[in-house]
Amino acid sequence: DRTMLTRDPQELKSQCLQISETNYRSECFKGAAYNLVVRFDIYSDIPLEFCAAVDEINKADCYYQIASALKNITGEDEKRQSICSKTPQEYRHKCLGN
């Protein structure tokens, strides 16, 4: 779990980009997003900063992983909506899990 080594979104992105296989690189981005929510609490901006930093091809899945973690941590839609309201409009539906 790379999120145990650093909390810096740019460093996590750099570590994932070192993976040459596209599918594994994508899994790295998704895993980091999910684990950042779990590690730093649902109200931390670090997961959102990480997803904002990843490349366009992985952004939607990254925000969806935030939604998955939020759903597992809190079943309260109001909290999830509050957190997802900070995401870019074009990815908000992914963060909300839609």
N, C-alpha and C positions, 0 to 999 in steps of 0.2 A: 504494500500500500504506500504509494508515493506521498500521500498526504501526511504521513508520519514523519517524513524527512523535511518538509517545508510547508509553509502556508502561503508562500508567495505565488500568486496566480501565474505570473510570467515564468517563473522557474518551473512550475508544474507543466505549463504548456511546452516549454523547452524540452523537458524530460520526455513527454509524450511524443514530441516531434522526432525524437531520436529513434523511435521505433519505425523500422522501414516497411513492415507489412501493414497495409492500410486497415485491415480489419482489426488487428491488434492495437494499432494506434487509436482507432475509434473507440475501442473498449477501454483504453487508458483514459481518454477524455471523459467517457461516461462514468467510469469507476471513480475518478478523481472528483467529479461533480457531486456524486452521491455521497462519497466519504467526507467531503468538506462540510456538507450539511450535518452529517452525523457527528463529526468531530467538533465543529465550532458552534453548534446550536442553530436552531431554525432562524434566529434573528440576525445572524452574522451576514455581512455583505460579501464575505470572501467567496462563497460559491457563485454569487452573481458576477463578481469581478472576474472570476475564472472563466465562466461561460462567455462573458463579453470579450475576453482575450482570445478564445479559440477561433480557428478558421471557420469560415462560413459553412463549409460542408458538414461540420460537426456541431454547430450551434444549436440546432433544433433538438438533437438528441441530448445535448448537454443540459438544456433547460428542462427537457422531459425527465432527466435523472434527478434534477432538483425536486420536481413534482413527486417523483416516486419516493424519494427520501422523506419529503414533507408528509406524504400520505401515510407512511409507515410510522413516523414519529408522532404526528398529530392528525387525528381524524377530523379536526375542526376546519370546515371549509372557510370560515371567516379568517382564520390565521393564514391559511394557504393563499387566499385571495389578497390579503394585505402584503404578503411577501412577494407574490407574483406580480403585483402592481408595479414593482420596481424594474421589471424586465422590459426590454424593448417591445413595443406593440406587436411587431410581426412575430414574436416568439411567445407572447403571453399565453396563447392557447396551449402551447406545449408545456409551459410551466404549470398551468392549471390542470394538466393531465387530460386535455381534450384532443 
